[in-house]
Amino acid sequence: MKLRIFSEPHQGASYEEVLALAQVAEEGGFDAFFRSDHFLKMGPTDGLPGPTDAWITLAGLARDTSRIRLGTLLTAATFRLPGPFSIAIAQVDAMSAGRVEVGIGAGWYEAEHTAYGIPFPPVGERFARLEEQLSIVTGLWDTKLGEEFGFQGDYYSLTACPALPKPVQSPHPPLIVGGKGPHWTPRLAARFADEYNVPFAPLAVCESQFNRVDEACEAIGRDPQSLIRSAALVLCCGEDTEEIARRASKLGGVPENPEHWLLGTPDQVVERIGQFAELGISRLYLQVMDLRDLDQVHLVAEQVLPVVK
């Protein structure tokens, strides 16, 4: 099992705070450091000092870290045009010496779109745009040097594109598609993704979604075992009940049914991770809501990571 730290800087964090968390994750031996791609806070936090752009952040982390893999969970297709986005990805991949992974989704948080003037089409159009974006980005990466790429879709059109620059990773940086939708998401994951992620869901939902993506893979002749399975869970780990309660209070308290949390002492967290491993999940994204609580990351690095590795 690979453990990855997953941060939410849109709740309010400076680049320096994001960097500190990423460096602690790297020093602690975690496999990757991921961040959300949002522009607006959620919940009662004041959001100060404000959001940071995901891909500008990853460019900085590419130079300020050396080993840990870096990525988004998930970039919204509504935020970026696919042609320029492919250039940004390739550049950050080069800046990191081939450590970038790309999580991309349809976008869902309407309030951040209206707050910052980003168009927010209906859900069917958002998924259709996502499908075209995935076709374009992978098409650009797969175009041979010296050849041109063209695409004509309902929403995007590319003509005589040189398909440059190329990413460092070959054939391209890993693509992650995630979500709990029953139709679009499994189909797009089967067609385009290297990894399928189920975010913040109990075991039964994860199992159901993996069955759906297996069926989607089989429908197009893809081996379902070629698709990495992963999940994202809220992390709330402490040495004792007092420390756990203190951390939970900063998250608004433990929910009535915390099935999408890694909650408890290190031993309890290890046991819970084992339950997800039994579903064939080989990567877990540990959502760290309080970026300044580096002690929790140290605790997991010291008492959980060595066991699950």
N, C-alpha and C positions, 0 to 999 in steps of 0.2 A: 504494500500500500504506500503510495506517495502522498504526502501531506503538503498542501499549498496554502499560503496565507492570502486571504482575500480581504481587501480593504474597501472602505466606503468614504473616500475623501470629500464627496459632495456634501457630506454632513457638516463640513467645516474643517479644513486643514490646509496648512501651508505646504509648499514643496519640501521644506526642510523636515517637517513632521512625517510626510510620506516617505522621504528618504531614510529617516531614522528607523522606521518600521521595516522597510525593505532590507536595510543593512543588518538589523537584528535577525530577520528571517534568514538571510544569507549566512550569517555567522552561526546560526543555530542548526543549519543543515537542512532546512526545508527545500523542497524541490523547486518551488516557484513562488513568485510574488505577483499577484493579480490585483487589479483595481476595477471598480465599477466605472462606467462611462455615463455619468449624469451631470446635469448642470444646475440642479436645484435640490435643496435639502428636503428631507422628509421627516415628519414628526416634530416634536416640540423644541428641538435644538435651535439655537439662534443662527446656526450656519456660519458663524464667523471663523476665519476671515473670508469665507466664500469658497466656491468650487474651484477646482483646477482642471484643466483640459487633460483628458486621459492620454492622448498620444504625445502631447508635449511633455507630460510627466514621464512617460515611458522613454522618450528620447533622453531626458536627463538621467533617468535610472540606468539606461544603457551604458552611460559613461561613468556613473558613480557606483556601479556594482561590477562584479567580475565573473560570477559563476551562475547565479540564480536565474532561472527562466522568468520571462516577463510577459504579461498579457492583459487582456481585457475580458471581463465577464459582466455584461456583454456590451460591445459598441452597438449603438442603434443605427440601423441603416438610414434612418431619417436625418442623421446628423451630417453625413458626408457623401459627396459624389464619388462613385466607385473608381473612376479613373485617377483623380488626385489621391484618393485613399490608398490605392495600390502603391503609389509612389511613396507616401508616408510610411507605409508598412515596410517596404523594401529598404528605405533609408534607416529606419530604426533597427531593422534586422542587421544591417551592415554596422551600425553604430554599436550594437551589442555583440558583434561577432557571432550572429546566428542563434540568438536566445529568445526570439519573439514568437509568441503564439497569439492567434487572432480569434477572439470570441466575438461573434456578430449575431445580432437579433433584429427583430422587426421594429423595436421601440414600443413603449407602452405608456410612459408617464406624460400624460397630456399637459399637465401644469408647467413642466419645464419647457415644453415647446411654446406654449403661449407666452411664458415669461420672457423668453429670449427670441421670439419672432421666428421660430422654426415651424414650417408647415407640418400639420399633423393630419394626414389623410385617414379615411376609415380603415379598419383593421384588415379587410381583404386587400386593399391597395397596398398597405404597408408590407404584407407578406409577399405580394406580387413584386414589389420593388426589391425586397430582400432577395428573392429568387434571382432577379436580374442582376443584382449586385454580386451575388455569389458566382453567377455565370461569368460576369465580366472580370472580376478579380482573379478567379482561377484561370480564365482564358488568357488574360494578360501574362500571368506567370508562366503558363504553359507554351506560349508562343516562342518559337525558336529565335535565337539571335539573328538579326538580319531580315526577319520577316515582320509583317505588319498584322495587326489585329483589328477586326471590325465586328460591330455588333449592332443589330437593329431590334429594339424591343418596344414595348408599349410606353416605357418611361425613360429609357436611356438609349442613346445612339452614339456609337464611336465609329469614326472613319479614319482609315489609314493611320492607326495609332502605332508608334514604334515599339510599344510594350516594354518600355524601359523606365527605371532601372530594374534589374532582376534582384530578387532577394538572395541573401547568402545561402540560406538553407535550400537544399534540393530534395524533391522537386519544388517545394515551396514551404513557407512556415505552416505549422499545423493549424487547421481550422477547427473551431469549436462552435457547434450549434447547440443551443440549450432552450429549455422551456418545458411546460407541462401540457401544451396543446395536443389534442388527439390526432390531428390530421396533418396540417402544414409542417409542424416542427419535425415529427419523425421522418416525413418524406424528404425534407430538405437535408436533414442530418444524414440519411442514407445516401443521398445523391452527392453531397459535397464534403461532409465533415470527416475529420480524423477522430474526433471525440464528440460524444453526446453527453450533455450535462443536464441533470434534473435538479433544479434549485429549490431548497427549503421545503422538502416534502417528506412525509413518513415513508417507511419501508414499502408499504403496500403500493403507494403511488409510484415509487421508483420502479418496482417490479412491473407494474402495469405499463409504464412508459417504455421500459426496455423491451417488453413483449411487442409493443407497437413498432418500435424501431427495428426489431428483428424482422417483423413481417414486411416492413418497408424495404429493408435490405434484400430480402428474398424475392420481392416483387420485381426488382431490377437486376437480379442475378449477382448481388454482392454477398460475400461471406459476412454474416453478422458479427463474427468474431474479429473481423478486421477493424471494427469500430470500438474505440476505447470508451468505457463507461465511467462516468464520474458523477459526483453530487456535491452540492454546496450546503453547508450547515452552519448555524450560528454557534460560535464558540463561547462557552461560559465555564471556565475551568478554574478551580482553586484548590489550595492545599487542604482546606477544611470548610465546614458549612458556613462559617462567618465570612470567609473570603469569597466563597461562591455567591452568597447573598449580596455582598457588597458589589460584586461585578454585575449580578443580575439586576440590581436596582438602577444601574446606569443604562440598562437596556429596557427600562420600563417595567421590570419585574418578570418573573418566569410566567409564560403563558399557561393557560389551563391545560393544554395538551402539548408539551414541548417535544413532540416527535421529530421536529426538524432542528433540534438543538443538540450539540455535544455538551451536555450539562453534567457537572459533578467533579469529583476528584480525578486525578490522572488515571487511577485504576478504573474508575467508572467510565471515563472517556475511552480508554483502550477497549473495554468490553463493548461499548456502543459502536466503535469503529469496526470491530469484528463482525457485527451484525450486518453492516453495509458491505463488508468484504464478501460475505456469503452470497450476495446478489451478483457478484462478478464485478463490482466496482473496484477499480484499481487506483483512483485518484479522489481525494477529498479536498474541497476548498473550505478552509476554516475562516468564516466571516468574523473579522475583528472590527467591531464597531467603534471601540475607543482606541484610536490610533496612538494615543499617548500612554496606554497601559502596556508598556513593553515587558513588564514583569510577567504577564500572562503568557506572552510568546516565549520568554525564557523558560517558564515552567513546562510548557508543552514540549519545547525542544529538548529539555533535560529528562523528562519523565514519561513522555508519551511517544515521541518520535523514535527513540531507539528500540522500543518494543514493537511498534507496528512495522518498522522497516524489516 
